[in-house]
Amino acid sequence: MKISKEVRTGIVVLIAIGIFIYGLNILKGRNLFSRTYQLYAVYNNIDGLVPTNPVQINGYKVGTVKDIELMPDHSGKILVEMVITEHDLKIGKGSYAEIVSLDLLGTKAISLKMSDSLRAGKPVVGYYQDKDTLVGAVQEGIKEGVTRTLVPLQSKAKELLNSIDSVMDIVTVILNKDARNNLSKSFAHITVAMASLEKTALRLDTLVMAEKNRIHMIFVNIDHISGVLSENADKLSNIIKNLDAVSDSLARSKITSTISNANSALAHAASVLEKVNKGEGSLGLLVNDKRLYNHLDSASADLDKLLIDVNANPGRYVHISVFGGKDKKKKKKQKDSPPK
C-alpha cells in the first residue's frame, strides 16, 4: 500500500512532537517511561526553590520538583509537589523535606531527611505513600548566616564608632592651644631629662670603670664571707641551738613570779610615798613640816659656825699637855693665886 505524502508528513510531525515532549520532560527531570509517585511538602518560604530542582537523599538524586503553588486556604503557605523517580524508595514516617543550598550561587534542592528510626536501623510505624504530604523545613542559607553574623557585628561597629566619636571629641577639647603648648613643653622637659639620664649613665659607667678593682675586691670579700659562713655552718647551728635552749630556759624560769613581786614592791613603795605626801609618819612629817625643816636648817647653821670656831680656836675646846701633872698643878696655882 502506497502511503501518501501527507500521511508521511503527519507521522513525522507526530514523532517530532513526541520527541519534543519527551525531551522537555527529560529536561524537567521527568522520565515518562519510569514508574514514579508524587509527594508533597508545605513551606512558609521556599527561599528561591523552582520547578526542576532536584530532590536528594544524602546528595543522591531521587526525584525532581514538579510544581510549586500557593495553598488554596489563603494562608500564604506554599505547596511543593515532588516526583520521586526511585519507585522502590520507601520514606518512613517522621522524615521531612528540607530546602538546602547546593552551591554558593544559591541553587536550591530538596533534601529528604530520613527519620531517626530509619537511620538507627529500627522499625518504623509506617511509610509515606503516593500523594502523601511531608513536613517541610528550610535550611539556613548563606545569606541568612551572613546576616545573622553581621547583625551583632554591625551593632558593635556602631558602638565602636560612637566611642571613637566621643574619644575624638575629648581629644579635640583637650588638645587646644594651651594643651598643645603644655605638651610641647613636656616633651622638651622629657628631652632634657633624657639628656641628663644619659650624662648620669656615662658618669656611672666611668665610676664603675674607675672603681673596678674595689668592686672586684668587695665581691671577693663577700665570697670569702659566704665561704666562712658555709664552713662554720655547724657552729652557727650550735649557736642557734644554744640560743633556743636559753630562750626555753628563760621561758621556764620564774620570770612571771619575779615580775609579780616587783609589781607588788612598786605598789608598796607607791603606798609609802602616798603616806609621805600626806604627812603620815616621821618621814612624812620631816618632808611636809616646814617648822621642823627650819629648826634643822638653823641647827645646821649653828653647827657650821661651831666647827668654824673650833677650827680657828682649838685651844678653847681642847687642852693638850706633854707633861700632864705639872701643867695641871701650874694651871691650878695660877687659878688659885689672886691677880696682881
C-alpha positions as semicolon CSV with decimal commas, in nm:
position;residue;x (nm);y (nm);z (nm)
1;M;0,000;0,000;0,000
2;K;0,136;0,332;-0,102
3;I;0,140;0,593;0,175
4;S;0,065;0,939;0,063
5;K;0,296;1,225;0,114
6;E;0,058;1,396;0,355
7;V;0,037;1,089;0,583
8;R;0,413;1,060;0,594
9;T;0,437;1,428;0,679
10;G;0,184;1,388;0,962
11;I;0,369;1,085;1,101
12;V;0,694;1,279;1,102
13;V;0,526;1,570;1,275
14;L;0,376;1,343;1,542
15;I;0,711;1,175;1,600
16;A;0,878;1,517;1,629
17;I;0,612;1,631;1,874
18;G;0,661;1,314;2,081
19;I;1,039;1,357;2,083
20;F;0,994;1,722;2,183
21;I;0,758;1,632;2,469
22;Y;0,990;1,352;2,586
23;G;1,294;1,578;2,569
24;L;1,111;1,855;2,750
25;N;1,021;1,614;3,030
26;I;1,376;1,487;3,040
27;L;1,493;1,846;3,077
28;K;1,241;1,890;3,357
29;G;1,375;1,580;3,529
30;R;1,081;1,358;3,442
31;N;1,100;1,014;3,289
32;L;0,776;0,924;3,114
33;F;0,869;0,557;3,091
34;S;0,964;0,502;3,455
35;R;0,731;0,436;3,744
36;T;0,703;0,737;3,971
37;Y;0,496;0,865;4,260
38;Q;0,423;1,209;4,400
39;L;0,487;1,355;4,742
40;Y;0,400;1,699;4,874
41;A;0,552;1,935;5,129
42;V;0,425;2,264;5,274
43;Y;0,660;2,559;5,341
44;N;0,626;2,910;5,477
45;N;0,911;3,022;5,249
46;I;1,064;2,826;4,960
47;D;1,378;3,051;4,955
48;G;1,426;3,050;4,575
49;L;1,320;2,692;4,504
50;V;1,189;2,644;4,146
51;P;1,048;2,351;3,950
52;T;1,301;2,101;3,808
53;N;1,522;2,148;4,115
54;P;1,646;1,808;4,233
55;V;1,516;1,604;4,524
56;Q;1,802;1,426;4,702
57;I;1,881;1,188;4,983
58;N;2,232;1,243;5,122
59;G;2,335;1,406;4,793
60;Y;2,187;1,131;4,570
61;K;1,912;1,244;4,331
62;V;1,587;1,051;4,379
63;G;1,346;1,288;4,205
64;T;1,264;1,644;4,100
65;V;1,040;1,932;4,200
66;K;0,740;1,915;3,969
67;D;0,523;2,208;4,069
68;I;0,501;2,492;4,319
69;E;0,179;2,674;4,409
70;L;0,011;2,861;4,692
71;M;-0,213;2,676;4,931
72;P;-0,584;2,719;4,848
73;D;-0,669;2,814;5,208
74;H;-0,521;3,164;5,153
75;S;-0,278;3,113;5,444
76;G;0,019;3,225;5,234
77;K;0,191;2,888;5,271
78;I;0,339;2,722;4,964
79;L;0,269;2,368;4,842
80;V;0,554;2,193;4,663
81;E;0,490;1,882;4,455
82;M;0,781;1,636;4,422
83;V;0,812;1,350;4,176
84;I;1,005;1,056;4,318
85;T;1,161;0,859;4,032
86;E;1,303;0,589;4,257
87;H;0,981;0,384;4,280
88;D;1,143;0,134;4,517
89;L;1,234;0,411;4,765
90;K;1,044;0,392;5,093
91;I;1,029;0,704;5,308
92;G;0,940;0,630;5,668
93;K;0,704;0,832;5,881
94;G;0,887;1,102;6,074
95;S;1,103;1,203;5,775
96;Y;1,087;1,560;5,646
97;A;1,178;1,758;5,332
98;E;1,434;2,035;5,386
99;I;1,520;2,303;5,130
100;V;1,900;2,331;5,109
101;S;2,157;2,527;4,905
102;L;2,366;2,327;4,657
103;D;2,633;2,591;4,587
104;L;2,740;2,947;4,658
105;L;2,530;3,073;4,365
106;G;2,211;2,990;4,552
107;T;2,096;2,680;4,359
108;K;1,833;2,509;4,570
109;A;1,728;2,150;4,620
110;I;1,507;1,945;4,848
111;S;1,691;1,708;5,079
112;L;1,483;1,427;5,225
113;K;1,589;1,376;5,586
114;M;1,507;1,024;5,697
115;S;1,358;0,964;6,039
116;D;1,579;0,880;6,335
117;S;1,433;0,530;6,349
118;L;1,540;0,452;5,991
119;R;1,887;0,596;6,045
120;A;1,924;0,388;6,361
121;G;1,801;0,073;6,184
122;K;1,491;0,049;6,398
123;P;1,146;-0,038;6,265
124;V;0,913;0,249;6,178
125;V;0,541;0,287;6,227
126;G;0,479;0,322;5,851
127;Y;0,587;0,472;5,518
128;Y;0,465;0,763;5,310
129;Q;0,251;0,660;5,015
130;D;0,174;0,828;4,683
131;K;0,017;1,176;4,726
132;D;0,117;1,199;5,097
133;T;0,242;1,526;5,247
134;L;0,576;1,559;5,432
135;V;0,678;1,816;5,687
136;G;0,875;2,098;5,522
137;A;1,179;2,278;5,659
138;V;1,427;2,536;5,528
139;Q;1,800;2,517;5,594
140;E;1,970;2,840;5,690
141;G;2,129;2,977;5,376
142;I;2,450;3,171;5,327
143;K;2,258;3,495;5,319
144;E;2,081;3,423;5,645
145;G;2,402;3,302;5,808
146;V;2,594;3,609;5,695
147;T;2,308;3,832;5,807
148;R;2,290;3,659;6,146
149;T;2,666;3,701;6,187
150;L;2,679;4,059;6,064
151;V;2,391;4,192;6,276
152;P;2,583;4,176;6,609
153;L;2,898;4,295;6,430
154;Q;2,702;4,588;6,295
155;S;2,578;4,685;6,640
156;K;2,931;4,651;6,781
157;A;3,068;4,859;6,493
158;K;2,813;5,131;6,570
159;E;2,911;5,127;6,938
160;L;3,279;5,143;6,838
161;L;3,216;5,437;6,606
162;N;3,025;5,616;6,881
163;S;3,315;5,554;7,120
164;I;3,561;5,682;6,861
165;D;3,349;5,994;6,813
166;S;3,345;6,051;7,189
167;V;3,720;5,999;7,211
168;M;3,780;6,237;6,922
169;D;3,560;6,498;7,089
170;I;3,757;6,460;7,413
171;V;4,087;6,475;7,224
172;T;3,968;6,786;7,040
173;V;3,874;6,952;7,369
174;I;4,196;6,850;7,540
175;L;4,432;6,933;7,256
176;N;4,357;7,302;7,244
177;K;4,625;7,565;7,201
178;D;4,726;7,572;7,569
179;A;4,731;7,194;7,588
180;R;4,950;7,173;7,279
181;N;5,189;7,427;7,430
182;N;5,199;7,228;7,754
183;L;5,265;6,910;7,559
184;S;5,547;7,078;7,370
185;K;5,699;7,195;7,698
186;S;5,654;6,847;7,845
187;F;5,835;6,689;7,551
188;A;6,110;6,947;7,585
189;H;6,145;6,862;7,955
190;I;6,148;6,492;7,869
191;T;6,429;6,558;7,620
192;V;6,628;6,743;7,887
193;A;6,561;6,463;8,137
194;M;6,678;6,203;7,888
195;A;6,996;6,400;7,823
196;S;7,054;6,423;8,200
197;L;6,995;6,050;8,236
198;E;7,245;5,987;7,957
199;K;7,504;6,200;8,134
200;T;7,433;6,023;8,462
201;A;7,472;5,685;8,295
202;L;7,802;5,798;8,143
203;R;7,925;5,915;8,484
204;L;7,809;5,591;8,644
205;D;7,991;5,394;8,376
206;T;8,306;5,600;8,435
207;L;8,274;5,548;8,812
208;V;8,232;5,174;8,768
209;M;8,538;5,157;8,544
210;A;8,741;5,364;8,792
211;E;8,633;5,156;9,091
212;K;8,650;4,826;8,908
213;N;8,926;4,689;9,131
214;R;8,745;4,790;9,451
215;I;8,420;4,638;9,332
216;H;8,611;4,321;9,249
217;M;8,761;4,317;9,598
218;I;8,416;4,371;9,750
219;F;8,279;4,070;9,565
220;V;8,588;3,870;9,666
221;N;8,528;3,964;10,031
222;I;8,160;3,874;10,001
223;D;8,260;3,541;9,852
224;H;8,508;3,488;10,135
225;I;8,243;3,576;10,395
226;S;7,997;3,334;10,237
227;G;8,269;3,067;10,239
228;V;8,342;3,132;10,607
229;L;7,972;3,111;10,687
230;S;7,947;2,789;10,492
231;E;8,250;2,641;10,674
232;N;8,110;2,744;11,014
233;A;7,756;2,633;10,943
234;D;7,777;2,369;11,217
235;K;7,898;2,623;11,472
236;L;7,625;2,867;11,373
237;S;7,376;2,585;11,406
238;N;7,507;2,510;11,757
239;I;7,486;2,880;11,849
240;I;7,126;2,893;11,730
241;K;7,050;2,576;11,928
242;N;7,212;2,730;12,237
243;L;7,006;3,048;12,193
244;D;6,698;2,831;12,156
245;A;6,791;2,647;12,478
246;V;6,848;2,978;12,659
247;S;6,514;3,110;12,540
248;D;6,348;2,789;12,659
249;S;6,523;2,822;12,996
250;L;6,405;3,181;13,024
251;A;6,057;3,072;12,933
252;R;6,065;2,804;13,204
253;S;6,216;3,038;13,470
254;K;6,010;3,217;13,732
255;I;6,016;3,547;13,549
256;T;5,643;3,585;13,592
257;S;5,662;3,549;13,969
258;T;5,963;3,786;13,979
259;I;5,774;4,047;13,781
260;S;5,474;3,995;14,008
261;N;5,693;4,051;14,319
262;A;5,844;4,360;14,158
263;N;5,497;4,493;14,086
264;S;5,398;4,424;14,447
265;A;5,711;4,607;14,574
266;L;5,640;4,903;14,349
267;A;5,282;4,910;14,474
268;H;5,409;4,909;14,835
269;A;5,658;5,188;14,756
270;A;5,379;5,387;14,596
271;S;5,169;5,339;14,911
272;V;5,462;5,461;15,129
273;L;5,516;5,764;14,905
274;E;5,146;5,839;14,922
275;K;5,162;5,835;15,304
276;V;5,476;6,056;15,294
277;N;5,293;6,305;15,073
278;K;5,002;6,305;15,316
279;G;5,240;6,379;15,609
280;E;5,189;6,048;15,785
281;G;5,480;5,902;15,987
282;S;5,821;6,051;16,076
283;L;5,936;6,075;15,717
284;G;5,609;6,237;15,621
285;L;5,644;6,493;15,898
286;L;6,006;6,555;15,803
287;V;5,909;6,616;15,442
288;N;5,591;6,813;15,499
289;D;5,655;7,004;15,836
290;K;5,812;7,342;15,750
291;R;5,892;7,429;16,115
292;L;6,094;7,113;16,159
293;Y;6,276;7,194;15,841
294;N;6,353;7,547;15,962
295;H;6,480;7,416;16,301
296;L;6,703;7,164;16,126
297;D;6,833;7,436;15,897
298;S;6,906;7,664;16,193
299;A;7,079;7,381;16,385
300;S;7,288;7,302;16,079
301;A;7,392;7,669;16,053
302;D;7,490;7,679;16,429
303;L;7,684;7,358;16,389
304;D;7,867;7,504;16,093
305;K;7,963;7,814;16,298
306;L;8,080;7,595;16,584
307;L;8,302;7,392;16,354
308;I;8,449;7,710;16,207
309;D;8,526;7,846;16,558
310;V;8,676;7,511;16,666
311;N;8,896;7,516;16,362
312;A;9,002;7,880;16,431
313;N;9,044;7,849;16,812
314;P;9,106;7,490;16,902
315;G;9,260;7,593;17,239
316;R;8,928;7,695;17,370
317;Y;8,792;7,349;17,342
318;V;9,091;7,109;17,352
319;H;9,392;7,121;17,605
320;I;9,700;6,917;17,512
321;S;9,998;6,887;17,762
322;V;10,317;6,691;17,722
323;F;10,369;6,677;18,098
324;G;10,024;6,630;18,213
325;G;10,073;6,660;18,602
326;K;10,289;6,970;18,617
327;D;10,078;7,159;18,376
328;K;9,769;7,074;18,576
329;K;9,931;7,195;18,907
330;K;10,068;7,509;18,749
331;K;9,731;7,591;18,598
332;K;9,572;7,524;18,933
333;K;9,813;7,755;19,114
334;Q;9,763;8,024;18,860
335;K;9,397;7,979;18,900
336;D;9,412;7,990;19,283
337;S;9,655;8,289;19,313
338;P;9,493;8,623;19,326
339;P;9,552;8,851;19,039
340;K;9,823;9,124;19,088
